[in-house]
Amino acid sequence: MLKRTLTALFLIPPVIYLIGWSPKWLFVLAVCVAVILALREYFALCRAMNLQVYPWVGYGGALVLCVVPTPGNTPAFPWSVALVMVVSTLALKRNTDLKNYLSAVSLTFLGIIYIGFTLSCLILIRFQSYPIGSVAGGTGNEGRSISAGAMCLLFMFLVIWAGDICAYLVGRPFGRIPFFARISPRKTWEGALAGLAGSLLAAWAFDHWFWKTGQVIATLLLAGWVAVAGQVGDLVESAIKRGANQKDSGTLLPGHGGFLDRIDSLLFAAPALWLAITGLLTLIGDLS
C-alpha cells in the first residue's frame, strides 16, 4: 500500500502538468512514450501465451496514429486502413511459419488499435479547439477558444483516479460479491459500485468548483459514461493477463505492477470521452 501511494504521489504532478500546461510537442512525446511502454508489455503478454507478434511493426504503426496529423481532428481511420496493408505485407517477409501468419498479423494490429489508436485520442482531445461556452456552459469565456481539451482531460483523469481509489478502498476490505470472477477474482460488485459512486462525486466536485458548466446532469452522465468505459478497459486488460497466466503486465511501477496495469482504464475511457465530445459537437452543429 505504501509503495502504491508513493508511486501515485510521484506521478500525479507531472501528469497534471502534461495535461494542462505542457506544449504540444511535449504532450505528444509523452503519449508516444506511453504507447511504447504499454505495447512492450502487451507484446510480452502475447509471447507468454506462446503467440507470435511483430513488435517493431506494432511500435511503428501505433506511433503513426499518434504523430501523423489528420484532417478535421478525427482519429486516423485512413491510416488504420493503410496499416492493415503494411502490417500484412511486412509479415509476409518475416514469418517463417505460415500457420502463425494470420494470428501474428491480427495480434500485432490489435495492439496498434488497442493501445496506439486509443491513446492517440488523448492528443485529439487535448488540442481540440472550440468555444467552451458552447460545450460546457458559461465560465466567463463564452465564444473564445480556450484549452477546453485540457479541461476535458483533467476531468477524465479525475473521474478515473477517483473511481480507482474508491473501488480499492471499498472493494478490498468490504467486497464480498465477485464481479467477473472468471476474469478477475479480486474485483467485487461492492468495489465496482463504489468506484462508480466515487467517479460521480469527483465529477460533481470538479464541475461545481472548477468547470462550472451549469449543466450538472450532463456532467454526471459524461462521468458515468467515462467511468463505465474505464472499468470495462480494466476488465479487458485483466482478461489478457489471465490468458497469459500473469498477475501483472510488468514491474515498471512499484505497487501498481506494469505500465499497462496503470493505464488499462484509460485505453477505453479516452476514446469514450472523444466519442462523447464529438457527438456533442455534432449535435450542436446540427442545432445551430
C-alpha atoms as an extended CHARMM CRD file, in Angstrom:
* protein
*
       288  EXT
         1         1  MET       CA              0.0000000000        0.0000000000        0.0000000000  PROA      1               0.0000000000
         2         2  LEU       CA              2.8450000000        2.4070000000        0.8590000000  PROA      2               0.0000000000
         3         3  LYS       CA              4.6340000000        1.7690000000       -2.4540000000  PROA      3               0.0000000000
         4         4  ARG       CA              1.3680000000        2.2130000000       -4.3290000000  PROA      4               0.0000000000
         5         5  THR       CA              0.6800000000        5.5430000000       -2.6220000000  PROA      5               0.0000000000
         6         6  LEU       CA              4.2170000000        6.8940000000       -3.0720000000  PROA      6               0.0000000000
         7         7  THR       CA              4.2550000000        5.9470000000       -6.7510000000  PROA      7               0.0000000000
         8         8  ALA       CA              0.9180000000        7.7090000000       -7.2960000000  PROA      8               0.0000000000
         9         9  LEU       CA              2.0790000000       10.8440000000       -5.4650000000  PROA      9               0.0000000000
        10        10  PHE       CA              5.2280000000       10.9160000000       -7.5840000000  PROA      10              0.0000000000
        11        11  LEU       CA              3.4030000000       10.5270000000      -10.9020000000  PROA      11              0.0000000000
        12        12  ILE       CA              0.3270000000       12.7060000000      -10.4370000000  PROA      12              0.0000000000
        13        13  PRO       CA              2.0110000000       16.1680000000      -10.5460000000  PROA      13              0.0000000000
        14        14  PRO       CA              3.8560000000       15.6330000000      -13.8710000000  PROA      14              0.0000000000
        15        15  VAL       CA              0.7340000000       14.0640000000      -15.3980000000  PROA      15              0.0000000000
        16        16  ILE       CA             -1.3520000000       17.1040000000      -14.3970000000  PROA      16              0.0000000000
        17        17  TYR       CA              1.2790000000       19.4210000000      -15.8620000000  PROA      17              0.0000000000
        18        18  LEU       CA              1.3470000000       17.4750000000      -19.1270000000  PROA      18              0.0000000000
        19        19  ILE       CA             -2.4270000000       17.5720000000      -19.3980000000  PROA      19              0.0000000000
        20        20  GLY       CA             -2.9710000000       21.1980000000      -18.5680000000  PROA      20              0.0000000000
        21        21  TRP       CA              0.0800000000       23.2760000000      -19.4110000000  PROA      21              0.0000000000
        22        22  SER       CA              2.6900000000       21.4000000000      -21.4360000000  PROA      22              0.0000000000
        23        23  PRO       CA              3.4880000000       22.4670000000      -25.0220000000  PROA      23              0.0000000000
        24        24  LYS       CA              2.1020000000       20.3050000000      -27.7840000000  PROA      24              0.0000000000
        25        25  TRP       CA              5.4230000000       18.6530000000      -28.6740000000  PROA      25              0.0000000000
        26        26  LEU       CA              5.9740000000       17.5450000000      -25.0770000000  PROA      26              0.0000000000
        27        27  PHE       CA              2.4530000000       16.1750000000      -24.7100000000  PROA      27              0.0000000000
        28        28  VAL       CA              2.7060000000       14.2350000000      -27.9800000000  PROA      28              0.0000000000
        29        29  LEU       CA              6.1250000000       12.9160000000      -26.9280000000  PROA      29              0.0000000000
        30        30  ALA       CA              4.7070000000       11.7470000000      -23.5890000000  PROA      30              0.0000000000
        31        31  VAL       CA              1.8560000000        9.9440000000      -25.3530000000  PROA      31              0.0000000000
        32        32  CYS       CA              4.3280000000        8.2670000000      -27.7200000000  PROA      32              0.0000000000
        33        33  VAL       CA              6.4480000000        7.0840000000      -24.7820000000  PROA      33              0.0000000000
        34        34  ALA       CA              3.3040000000        5.7370000000      -23.0970000000  PROA      34              0.0000000000
        35        35  VAL       CA              2.3930000000        3.8840000000      -26.3010000000  PROA      35              0.0000000000
        36        36  ILE       CA              5.8200000000        2.2290000000      -26.4780000000  PROA      36              0.0000000000
        37        37  LEU       CA              5.8110000000        1.2130000000      -22.8010000000  PROA      37              0.0000000000
        38        38  ALA       CA              2.2950000000       -0.2140000000      -22.9880000000  PROA      38              0.0000000000
        39        39  LEU       CA              2.9030000000       -2.0380000000      -26.2760000000  PROA      39              0.0000000000
        40        40  ARG       CA              6.0800000000       -3.5480000000      -24.8590000000  PROA      40              0.0000000000
        41        41  GLU       CA              4.0820000000       -5.1640000000      -22.0590000000  PROA      41              0.0000000000
        42        42  TYR       CA              1.2520000000       -6.1630000000      -24.4180000000  PROA      42              0.0000000000
        43        43  PHE       CA              3.6800000000       -7.9930000000      -26.7010000000  PROA      43              0.0000000000
        44        44  ALA       CA              5.2920000000       -9.6510000000      -23.6640000000  PROA      44              0.0000000000
        45        45  LEU       CA              1.8650000000      -10.9510000000      -22.6000000000  PROA      45              0.0000000000
        46        46  CYS       CA              1.3020000000      -12.2990000000      -26.1080000000  PROA      46              0.0000000000
        47        47  ARG       CA              4.6320000000      -14.1280000000      -26.0050000000  PROA      47              0.0000000000
        48        48  ALA       CA              3.7370000000      -15.5250000000      -22.5700000000  PROA      48              0.0000000000
        49        49  MET       CA              0.8040000000      -17.2110000000      -24.3150000000  PROA      49              0.0000000000
        50        50  ASN       CA              3.1920000000      -18.5760000000      -26.9720000000  PROA      50              0.0000000000
        51        51  LEU       CA              1.6580000000      -16.2740000000      -29.5550000000  PROA      51              0.0000000000
        52        52  GLN       CA              3.7960000000      -14.7320000000      -32.2690000000  PROA      52              0.0000000000
        53        53  VAL       CA              3.7660000000      -10.9600000000      -32.8270000000  PROA      53              0.0000000000
        54        54  TYR       CA              5.7880000000       -8.3630000000      -34.7430000000  PROA      54              0.0000000000
        55        55  PRO       CA              6.8100000000       -5.8150000000      -32.0800000000  PROA      55              0.0000000000
        56        56  TRP       CA              8.6920000000       -3.3240000000      -34.2540000000  PROA      56              0.0000000000
        57        57  VAL       CA              5.9180000000       -3.2760000000      -36.8160000000  PROA      57              0.0000000000
        58        58  GLY       CA              3.4970000000       -2.6660000000      -33.9800000000  PROA      58              0.0000000000
        59        59  TYR       CA              5.5570000000        0.1690000000      -32.4930000000  PROA      59              0.0000000000
        60        60  GLY       CA              5.8500000000        1.8990000000      -35.8360000000  PROA      60              0.0000000000
        61        61  GLY       CA              2.1780000000        1.5310000000      -36.6830000000  PROA      61              0.0000000000
        62        62  ALA       CA              0.9950000000        2.7790000000      -33.2790000000  PROA      62              0.0000000000
        63        63  LEU       CA              3.2930000000        5.8000000000      -33.3730000000  PROA      63              0.0000000000
        64        64  VAL       CA              1.9960000000        6.7160000000      -36.8230000000  PROA      64              0.0000000000
        65        65  LEU       CA             -1.5050000000        7.0080000000      -35.3880000000  PROA      65              0.0000000000
        66        66  CYS       CA             -0.2000000000        9.3880000000      -32.7120000000  PROA      66              0.0000000000
        67        67  VAL       CA              2.0810000000       11.7030000000      -34.6730000000  PROA      67              0.0000000000
        68        68  VAL       CA              0.5230000000       11.9480000000      -38.1440000000  PROA      68              0.0000000000
        69        69  PRO       CA             -1.9750000000       14.8310000000      -38.2450000000  PROA      69              0.0000000000
        70        70  THR       CA             -5.4500000000       14.0340000000      -39.5090000000  PROA      70              0.0000000000
        71        71  PRO       CA             -7.9630000000       16.3460000000      -41.1870000000  PROA      71              0.0000000000
        72        72  GLY       CA            -10.7820000000       17.6490000000      -39.0320000000  PROA      72              0.0000000000
        73        73  ASN       CA             -9.0950000000       16.4610000000      -35.8200000000  PROA      73              0.0000000000
        74        74  THR       CA            -10.5590000000       12.9880000000      -36.2770000000  PROA      74              0.0000000000
        75        75  PRO       CA             -8.9550000000        9.6070000000      -35.4960000000  PROA      75              0.0000000000
        76        76  ALA       CA             -6.6370000000        8.2740000000      -38.1490000000  PROA      76              0.0000000000
        77        77  PHE       CA             -9.0500000000        5.8720000000      -39.8240000000  PROA      77              0.0000000000
        78        78  PRO       CA             -7.3910000000        6.2690000000      -43.2630000000  PROA      78              0.0000000000
        79        79  TRP       CA             -4.0330000000        5.4690000000      -41.6820000000  PROA      79              0.0000000000
        80        80  SER       CA             -5.5850000000        2.4570000000      -39.9770000000  PROA      80              0.0000000000
        81        81  VAL       CA             -6.6140000000        1.0610000000      -43.3570000000  PROA      81              0.0000000000
        82        82  ALA       CA             -3.1010000000        1.6580000000      -44.6750000000  PROA      82              0.0000000000
        83        83  LEU       CA             -1.6220000000       -0.0470000000      -41.6140000000  PROA      83              0.0000000000
        84        84  VAL       CA             -3.6470000000       -3.1900000000      -42.2940000000  PROA      84              0.0000000000
        85        85  MET       CA             -1.9380000000       -3.4700000000      -45.6700000000  PROA      85              0.0000000000
        86        86  VAL       CA              1.5210000000       -2.5650000000      -44.3430000000  PROA      86              0.0000000000
        87        87  VAL       CA              1.4050000000       -4.9640000000      -41.3740000000  PROA      87              0.0000000000
        88        88  SER       CA              0.1230000000       -7.7890000000      -43.5570000000  PROA      88              0.0000000000
        89        89  THR       CA              2.8440000000       -7.1590000000      -46.1430000000  PROA      89              0.0000000000
        90        90  LEU       CA              5.7360000000       -6.9310000000      -43.6790000000  PROA      90              0.0000000000
        91        91  ALA       CA              4.5270000000      -10.1200000000      -42.0130000000  PROA      91              0.0000000000
        92        92  LEU       CA              4.8840000000      -11.9630000000      -45.3270000000  PROA      92              0.0000000000
        93        93  LYS       CA              8.6180000000      -11.3040000000      -45.3090000000  PROA      93              0.0000000000
        94        94  ARG       CA              9.2760000000      -12.0340000000      -41.6450000000  PROA      94              0.0000000000
        95        95  ASN       CA              7.0650000000      -15.0020000000      -40.9130000000  PROA      95              0.0000000000
        96        96  THR       CA              8.7010000000      -18.4060000000      -41.2150000000  PROA      96              0.0000000000
        97        97  ASP       CA              5.6600000000      -20.4830000000      -40.3370000000  PROA      97              0.0000000000
        98        98  LEU       CA              2.5450000000      -19.5750000000      -42.2950000000  PROA      98              0.0000000000
        99        99  LYS       CA              0.4200000000      -21.4020000000      -39.7360000000  PROA      99              0.0000000000
       100       100  ASN       CA              1.0530000000      -18.4190000000      -37.4530000000  PROA      100             0.0000000000
       101       101  TYR       CA              0.6510000000      -15.7720000000      -40.1320000000  PROA      101             0.0000000000
       102       102  LEU       CA             -2.9820000000      -14.8320000000      -39.5090000000  PROA      102             0.0000000000
       103       103  SER       CA             -2.7610000000      -14.8370000000      -35.7200000000  PROA      103             0.0000000000
       104       104  ALA       CA              0.5220000000      -12.8770000000      -35.6820000000  PROA      104             0.0000000000
       105       105  VAL       CA             -0.8030000000      -10.2080000000      -38.0300000000  PROA      105             0.0000000000
       106       106  SER       CA             -4.0910000000       -9.9810000000      -36.1180000000  PROA      106             0.0000000000
       107       107  LEU       CA             -2.4340000000       -9.6980000000      -32.7120000000  PROA      107             0.0000000000
       108       108  THR       CA              0.0180000000       -7.0770000000      -33.9330000000  PROA      108             0.0000000000
       109       109  PHE       CA             -2.7250000000       -4.9850000000      -35.4800000000  PROA      109             0.0000000000
       110       110  LEU       CA             -4.8780000000       -5.4200000000      -32.3660000000  PROA      110             0.0000000000
       111       111  GLY       CA             -2.0270000000       -3.9780000000      -30.3170000000  PROA      111             0.0000000000
       112       112  ILE       CA             -1.8110000000       -0.9950000000      -32.6570000000  PROA      112             0.0000000000
       113       113  ILE       CA             -5.5310000000       -0.2900000000      -32.2510000000  PROA      113             0.0000000000
       114       114  TYR       CA             -5.8770000000       -1.3290000000      -28.5890000000  PROA      114             0.0000000000
       115       115  ILE       CA             -3.0230000000        0.9170000000      -27.4610000000  PROA      115             0.0000000000
       116       116  GLY       CA             -1.8730000000        3.2250000000      -30.2660000000  PROA      116             0.0000000000
       117       117  PHE       CA             -5.3030000000        4.2720000000      -31.5290000000  PROA      117             0.0000000000
       118       118  THR       CA             -6.8980000000        4.6320000000      -28.0910000000  PROA      118             0.0000000000
       119       119  LEU       CA             -4.0510000000        6.7230000000      -26.6640000000  PROA      119             0.0000000000
       120       120  SER       CA             -3.9940000000        8.8920000000      -29.7800000000  PROA      120             0.0000000000
       121       121  CYS       CA             -7.4500000000       10.0580000000      -28.6680000000  PROA      121             0.0000000000
       122       122  LEU       CA             -5.6930000000       11.8920000000      -25.8160000000  PROA      122             0.0000000000
       123       123  ILE       CA             -3.9820000000       14.0850000000      -28.4020000000  PROA      123             0.0000000000
       124       124  LEU       CA             -7.2240000000       14.6890000000      -30.2840000000  PROA      124             0.0000000000
       125       125  ILE       CA             -8.9970000000       15.7290000000      -27.0780000000  PROA      125             0.0000000000
       126       126  ARG       CA             -6.1490000000       17.8100000000      -25.6640000000  PROA      126             0.0000000000
       127       127  PHE       CA             -5.7380000000       20.0320000000      -28.7000000000  PROA      127             0.0000000000
       128       128  GLN       CA             -9.3320000000       20.2330000000      -29.8140000000  PROA      128             0.0000000000
       129       129  SER       CA            -10.3600000000       23.8680000000      -30.1500000000  PROA      129             0.0000000000
       130       130  TYR       CA            -13.9280000000       25.0170000000      -29.5540000000  PROA      130             0.0000000000
       131       131  PRO       CA            -15.7260000000       27.7310000000      -27.5950000000  PROA      131             0.0000000000
       132       132  ILE       CA            -16.0500000000       26.2010000000      -24.1640000000  PROA      132             0.0000000000
       133       133  GLY       CA            -19.3140000000       28.0070000000      -23.5840000000  PROA      133             0.0000000000
       134       134  SER       CA            -20.9930000000       26.0240000000      -26.3630000000  PROA      134             0.0000000000
       135       135  VAL       CA            -19.8380000000       22.7410000000      -24.9030000000  PROA      135             0.0000000000
       136       136  ALA       CA            -19.7100000000       23.0850000000      -21.1600000000  PROA      136             0.0000000000
       137       137  GLY       CA            -21.7460000000       26.1330000000      -20.2970000000  PROA      137             0.0000000000
       138       138  GLY       CA            -20.6120000000       29.5170000000      -19.1140000000  PROA      138             0.0000000000
       139       139  THR       CA            -17.2670000000       30.1640000000      -17.4950000000  PROA      139             0.0000000000
       140       140  GLY       CA            -16.9070000000       33.8080000000      -18.3640000000  PROA      140             0.0000000000
       141       141  ASN       CA            -15.1100000000       32.8830000000      -21.6040000000  PROA      141             0.0000000000
       142       142  GLU       CA            -18.0490000000       32.3330000000      -23.9640000000  PROA      142             0.0000000000
       143       143  GLY       CA            -17.1450000000       32.4580000000      -27.6100000000  PROA      143             0.0000000000
       144       144  ARG       CA            -13.3960000000       32.3870000000      -27.0230000000  PROA      144             0.0000000000
       145       145  SER       CA            -11.4120000000       29.2800000000      -27.8930000000  PROA      145             0.0000000000
       146       146  ILE       CA             -9.5220000000       28.2360000000      -24.7760000000  PROA      146             0.0000000000
       147       147  SER       CA             -7.9260000000       25.0000000000      -23.6900000000  PROA      147             0.0000000000
       148       148  ALA       CA            -11.2140000000       23.1990000000      -23.3770000000  PROA      148             0.0000000000
       149       149  GLY       CA             -9.4780000000       19.9810000000      -24.3540000000  PROA      149             0.0000000000
       150       150  ALA       CA             -7.1470000000       20.2190000000      -21.3720000000  PROA      150             0.0000000000
       151       151  MET       CA            -10.1330000000       20.7380000000      -19.0840000000  PROA      151             0.0000000000
       152       152  CYS       CA            -11.8340000000       17.6630000000      -20.5580000000  PROA      152             0.0000000000
       153       153  LEU       CA             -8.7220000000       15.5580000000      -19.9960000000  PROA      153             0.0000000000
       154       154  LEU       CA             -8.3530000000       16.7700000000      -16.4060000000  PROA      154             0.0000000000
       155       155  PHE       CA            -11.9930000000       15.8300000000      -15.8910000000  PROA      155             0.0000000000
       156       156  MET       CA            -11.4350000000       12.3580000000      -17.3450000000  PROA      156             0.0000000000
       157       157  PHE       CA             -8.3250000000       11.6290000000      -15.2910000000  PROA      157             0.0000000000
       158       158  LEU       CA            -10.0200000000       12.8150000000      -12.1120000000  PROA      158             0.0000000000
       159       159  VAL       CA            -13.0070000000       10.5700000000      -12.8060000000  PROA      159             0.0000000000
       160       160  ILE       CA            -10.7550000000        7.5530000000      -13.4020000000  PROA      160             0.0000000000
       161       161  TRP       CA             -8.4830000000        8.2140000000      -10.4350000000  PROA      161             0.0000000000
       162       162  ALA       CA            -11.3830000000        8.7710000000       -8.0520000000  PROA      162             0.0000000000
       163       163  GLY       CA            -13.0540000000        5.5910000000       -9.2880000000  PROA      163             0.0000000000
       164       164  ASP       CA             -9.8780000000        3.5360000000       -8.8410000000  PROA      164             0.0000000000
       165       165  ILE       CA             -9.2690000000        4.8630000000       -5.3360000000  PROA      165             0.0000000000
       166       166  CYS       CA            -12.8410000000        4.2980000000       -4.1340000000  PROA      166             0.0000000000
       167       167  ALA       CA            -13.0060000000        0.8350000000       -5.7130000000  PROA      167             0.0000000000
       168       168  TYR       CA             -9.7530000000       -0.1200000000       -3.9870000000  PROA      168             0.0000000000
       169       169  LEU       CA            -10.6540000000        1.3240000000       -0.5750000000  PROA      169             0.0000000000
       170       170  VAL       CA            -14.1170000000       -0.2510000000       -0.5170000000  PROA      170             0.0000000000
       171       171  GLY       CA            -13.5780000000       -3.4180000000       -2.5340000000  PROA      171             0.0000000000
       172       172  ARG       CA            -10.5490000000       -4.7060000000       -0.6250000000  PROA      172             0.0000000000
       173       173  PRO       CA            -11.9920000000       -4.6630000000        2.9290000000  PROA      173             0.0000000000
       174       174  PHE       CA            -15.7240000000       -4.9170000000        2.2260000000  PROA      174             0.0000000000
       175       175  GLY       CA            -16.0690000000       -6.6420000000       -1.1480000000  PROA      175             0.0000000000
       176       176  ARG       CA            -17.9730000000       -9.9410000000       -1.0000000000  PROA      176             0.0000000000
       177       177  ILE       CA            -19.8400000000      -10.4730000000       -4.2700000000  PROA      177             0.0000000000
       178       178  PRO       CA            -17.4980000000      -11.3850000000       -7.1650000000  PROA      178             0.0000000000
       179       179  PHE       CA            -17.5510000000       -9.1770000000      -10.2460000000  PROA      179             0.0000000000
       180       180  PHE       CA            -16.4920000000      -11.2550000000      -13.2830000000  PROA      180             0.0000000000
       181       181  ALA       CA            -14.6710000000      -13.7600000000      -11.0680000000  PROA      181             0.0000000000
       182       182  ARG       CA            -13.5330000000      -15.7490000000      -14.1150000000  PROA      182             0.0000000000
       183       183  ILE       CA            -11.5070000000      -12.7610000000      -15.2570000000  PROA      183             0.0000000000
       184       184  SER       CA            -10.5240000000      -11.0070000000      -12.0340000000  PROA      184             0.0000000000
       185       185  PRO       CA            -11.3290000000      -12.8530000000       -8.7840000000  PROA      185             0.0000000000
       186       186  ARG       CA            -10.4090000000       -9.8890000000       -6.5830000000  PROA      186             0.0000000000
       187       187  LYS       CA            -12.8670000000       -7.4830000000       -8.1900000000  PROA      187             0.0000000000
       188       188  THR       CA            -16.2670000000       -7.2670000000       -6.4850000000  PROA      188             0.0000000000
       189       189  TRP       CA            -19.5960000000       -5.5910000000       -7.0930000000  PROA      189             0.0000000000
       190       190  GLU       CA            -19.0920000000       -3.5510000000       -3.9500000000  PROA      190             0.0000000000
       191       191  GLY       CA            -15.8270000000       -2.2070000000       -5.2940000000  PROA      191             0.0000000000
       192       192  ALA       CA            -17.2410000000       -1.5590000000       -8.7740000000  PROA      192             0.0000000000
       193       193  LEU       CA            -20.2370000000        0.3720000000       -7.4300000000  PROA      193             0.0000000000
       194       194  ALA       CA            -18.0550000000        2.3090000000       -5.0020000000  PROA      194             0.0000000000
       195       195  GLY       CA            -15.7610000000        3.1870000000       -7.9000000000  PROA      195             0.0000000000
       196       196  LEU       CA            -18.7080000000        4.4600000000       -9.9420000000  PROA      196             0.0000000000
       197       197  ALA       CA            -20.0010000000        6.4730000000       -6.9920000000  PROA      197             0.0000000000
       198       198  GLY       CA            -16.5450000000        7.9550000000       -6.4100000000  PROA      198             0.0000000000
       199       199  SER       CA            -16.2760000000        8.9290000000      -10.0700000000  PROA      199             0.0000000000
       200       200  LEU       CA            -19.6570000000       10.6820000000       -9.9980000000  PROA      200             0.0000000000
       201       201  LEU       CA            -18.8260000000       12.5030000000       -6.7630000000  PROA      201             0.0000000000
       202       202  ALA       CA            -15.4830000000       13.6610000000       -8.1530000000  PROA      202             0.0000000000
       203       203  ALA       CA            -17.1850000000       14.8220000000      -11.3630000000  PROA      203             0.0000000000
       204       204  TRP       CA            -19.7370000000       16.8230000000       -9.3810000000  PROA      204             0.0000000000
       205       205  ALA       CA            -16.9910000000       18.4580000000       -7.3010000000  PROA      205             0.0000000000
       206       206  PHE       CA            -14.9200000000       19.2730000000      -10.3980000000  PROA      206             0.0000000000
       207       207  ASP       CA            -17.9130000000       20.7860000000      -12.1490000000  PROA      207             0.0000000000
       208       208  HSD       CA            -19.0180000000       22.7140000000       -9.0750000000  PROA      208             0.0000000000
       209       209  TRP       CA            -15.6650000000       24.3010000000       -8.2180000000  PROA      209             0.0000000000
       210       210  PHE       CA            -13.7100000000       24.3500000000      -11.4910000000  PROA      210             0.0000000000
       211       211  TRP       CA            -15.6460000000       23.6070000000      -14.6470000000  PROA      211             0.0000000000
       212       212  LYS       CA            -18.8440000000       25.4340000000      -13.6000000000  PROA      212             0.0000000000
       213       213  THR       CA            -20.8210000000       24.3260000000      -16.6100000000  PROA      213             0.0000000000
       214       214  GLY       CA            -24.2240000000       24.9110000000      -15.1080000000  PROA      214             0.0000000000
       215       215  GLN       CA            -25.1990000000       21.5010000000      -16.5300000000  PROA      215             0.0000000000
       216       216  VAL       CA            -24.6250000000       19.1190000000      -13.6490000000  PROA      216             0.0000000000
       217       217  ILE       CA            -26.7810000000       16.3190000000      -15.0480000000  PROA      217             0.0000000000
       218       218  ALA       CA            -24.8790000000       16.3500000000      -18.3400000000  PROA      218             0.0000000000
       219       219  THR       CA            -21.5680000000       16.3340000000      -16.4530000000  PROA      219             0.0000000000
       220       220  LEU       CA            -22.6460000000       13.3610000000      -14.3290000000  PROA      220             0.0000000000
       221       221  LEU       CA            -23.8410000000       11.4640000000      -17.3950000000  PROA      221             0.0000000000
       222       222  LEU       CA            -20.4970000000       12.0970000000      -19.0800000000  PROA      222             0.0000000000
       223       223  ALA       CA            -18.6780000000       10.9680000000      -15.9270000000  PROA      223             0.0000000000
       224       224  GLY       CA            -20.7560000000        7.8020000000      -15.7510000000  PROA      224             0.0000000000
       225       225  TRP       CA            -20.0290000000        7.0350000000      -19.4200000000  PROA      225             0.0000000000
       226       226  VAL       CA            -16.2830000000        7.5500000000      -18.9160000000  PROA      226             0.0000000000
       227       227  ALA       CA            -16.2210000000        5.6190000000      -15.6170000000  PROA      227             0.0000000000
       228       228  VAL       CA            -18.0300000000        2.5700000000      -17.0350000000  PROA      228             0.0000000000
       229       229  ALA       CA            -15.7520000000        2.5920000000      -20.0970000000  PROA      229             0.0000000000
       230       230  GLY       CA            -12.7650000000        2.7010000000      -17.7610000000  PROA      230             0.0000000000
       231       231  GLN       CA            -13.9940000000       -0.2860000000      -15.7640000000  PROA      231             0.0000000000
       232       232  VAL       CA            -14.5210000000       -2.2520000000      -18.9830000000  PROA      232             0.0000000000
       233       233  GLY       CA            -10.9780000000       -1.3690000000      -20.0310000000  PROA      233             0.0000000000
       234       234  ASP       CA             -9.7320000000       -2.6930000000      -16.7080000000  PROA      234             0.0000000000
       235       235  LEU       CA            -11.5670000000       -5.9750000000      -17.2660000000  PROA      235             0.0000000000
       236       236  VAL       CA            -10.2420000000       -6.3600000000      -20.8140000000  PROA      236             0.0000000000
       237       237  GLU       CA             -6.6500000000       -5.9860000000      -19.6530000000  PROA      237             0.0000000000
       238       238  SER       CA             -7.3150000000       -8.4140000000      -16.7890000000  PROA      238             0.0000000000
       239       239  ALA       CA             -8.6230000000      -10.9610000000      -19.2940000000  PROA      239             0.0000000000
       240       240  ILE       CA             -5.4240000000      -10.6390000000      -21.3410000000  PROA      240             0.0000000000
       241       241  LYS       CA             -3.2760000000      -11.1160000000      -18.2320000000  PROA      241             0.0000000000
       242       242  ARG       CA             -5.2970000000      -14.1180000000      -17.0850000000  PROA      242             0.0000000000
       243       243  GLY       CA             -4.9280000000      -15.6860000000      -20.5190000000  PROA      243             0.0000000000
       244       244  ALA       CA             -1.1710000000      -15.2350000000      -20.1640000000  PROA      244             0.0000000000
       245       245  ASN       CA             -1.2730000000      -16.5380000000      -16.5800000000  PROA      245             0.0000000000
       246       246  GLN       CA              0.3040000000      -13.3140000000      -15.3220000000  PROA      246             0.0000000000
       247       247  LYS       CA             -0.6590000000      -11.3650000000      -12.2020000000  PROA      247             0.0000000000
       248       248  ASP       CA              0.6970000000       -8.0640000000      -13.5530000000  PROA      248             0.0000000000
       249       249  SER       CA              1.6110000000       -6.8500000000      -17.0180000000  PROA      249             0.0000000000
       250       250  GLY       CA              5.0730000000       -5.8780000000      -15.7500000000  PROA      250             0.0000000000
       251       251  THR       CA              7.0570000000       -4.4670000000      -12.8490000000  PROA      251             0.0000000000
       252       252  LEU       CA              7.7110000000       -0.9070000000      -14.0080000000  PROA      252             0.0000000000
       253       253  LEU       CA              5.6250000000        0.8690000000      -11.3380000000  PROA      253             0.0000000000
       254       254  PRO       CA              6.1850000000       -0.2070000000       -7.6980000000  PROA      254             0.0000000000
       255       255  GLY       CA              2.9060000000       -1.1080000000       -6.0340000000  PROA      255             0.0000000000
       256       256  HSD       CA              0.9740000000       -0.8820000000       -9.2910000000  PROA      256             0.0000000000
       257       257  GLY       CA              2.5610000000       -3.6000000000      -11.4240000000  PROA      257             0.0000000000
       258       258  GLY       CA              3.2110000000       -2.7690000000      -15.0480000000  PROA      258             0.0000000000
       259       259  PHE       CA              2.5790000000        0.3780000000      -17.0370000000  PROA      259             0.0000000000
       260       260  LEU       CA             -0.3080000000       -1.3020000000      -18.8410000000  PROA      260             0.0000000000
       261       261  ASP       CA             -1.8750000000       -2.0790000000      -15.4550000000  PROA      261             0.0000000000
       262       262  ARG       CA             -1.8650000000        1.6360000000      -14.6630000000  PROA      262             0.0000000000
       263       263  ILE       CA             -3.4380000000        2.8490000000      -17.9170000000  PROA      263             0.0000000000
       264       264  ASP       CA             -5.8460000000       -0.0190000000      -18.6650000000  PROA      264             0.0000000000
       265       265  SER       CA             -8.8830000000        2.1190000000      -17.7760000000  PROA      265             0.0000000000
       266       266  LEU       CA             -7.5550000000        4.9690000000      -19.8760000000  PROA      266             0.0000000000
       267       267  LEU       CA             -7.4430000000        2.8060000000      -23.0060000000  PROA      267             0.0000000000
       268       268  PHE       CA            -11.2360000000        2.6910000000      -23.1010000000  PROA      268             0.0000000000
       269       269  ALA       CA            -12.0270000000        5.9370000000      -21.2800000000  PROA      269             0.0000000000
       270       270  ALA       CA            -10.1140000000        8.1590000000      -23.7380000000  PROA      270             0.0000000000
       271       271  PRO       CA            -11.9540000000        7.0410000000      -26.8970000000  PROA      271             0.0000000000
       272       272  ALA       CA            -15.2320000000        7.0430000000      -24.9350000000  PROA      272             0.0000000000
       273       273  LEU       CA            -14.6620000000       10.6860000000      -23.9850000000  PROA      273             0.0000000000
       274       274  TRP       CA            -13.6540000000       11.5750000000      -27.5430000000  PROA      274             0.0000000000
       275       275  LEU       CA            -16.8300000000        9.9660000000      -28.8910000000  PROA      275             0.0000000000
       276       276  ALA       CA            -18.9390000000       11.8720000000      -26.3690000000  PROA      276             0.0000000000
       277       277  ILE       CA            -17.3070000000       15.2070000000      -27.2200000000  PROA      277             0.0000000000
       278       278  THR       CA            -17.5640000000       14.5800000000      -30.9610000000  PROA      278             0.0000000000
       279       279  GLY       CA            -21.2000000000       13.5860000000      -30.6610000000  PROA      279             0.0000000000
       280       280  LEU       CA            -21.9630000000       16.7120000000      -28.6460000000  PROA      280             0.0000000000
       281       281  LEU       CA            -20.1960000000       18.9730000000      -31.1330000000  PROA      281             0.0000000000
       282       282  THR       CA            -22.0800000000       17.3160000000      -33.9880000000  PROA      282             0.0000000000
       283       283  LEU       CA            -25.3720000000       17.8330000000      -32.1880000000  PROA      283             0.0000000000
       284       284  ILE       CA            -24.5610000000       21.4910000000      -31.5400000000  PROA      284             0.0000000000
       285       285  GLY       CA            -23.6470000000       21.9270000000      -35.2070000000  PROA      285             0.0000000000
       286       286  ASP       CA            -26.9280000000       20.3430000000      -36.3260000000  PROA      286             0.0000000000
       287       287  LEU       CA            -28.9570000000       22.5610000000      -33.9940000000  PROA      287             0.0000000000
       288       288  SER       CA            -27.1880000000       25.8000000000      -34.9320000000  PROA      288             0.0000000000
